[in-house]
Amino acid sequence: MLPAGTSSIFDWGDDYFIKEYRNAVVYGDRDATDVLHEGEVRVLANGWVELPTGRLISPDAVHHVDPVPDED
């Protein structure tokens, strides 16, 4: 029997399967001319990109995500 707790067995992989960027650019094309979003994003395990507003961008629309390095 498993001990009772507040975490689900599905929570263990969140850090591995979900990638969060504080500052990134989401592009819709290979040439990086079609900018879909700039700023904070979460890339989910299924390929969808979640914006801070809660909206999702389809994996079919996204070509790539470029993280922007933090300036110190």
Number of C-alpha atoms within 10 A of each C-alpha: 3 4 5 7 6 6 8 8 7 7 8 10 10 11 9 8 13 14 13 16 16 13 14 18 19 23 20 19 14 10 8 15 9 13 13 16 16 17 14 16 24 18 19 16 13 10 15 17 24 17 16 10 7 9 10 15 17 12 15 9 14 19 15 14 20 13 17 13 10 7 4 3
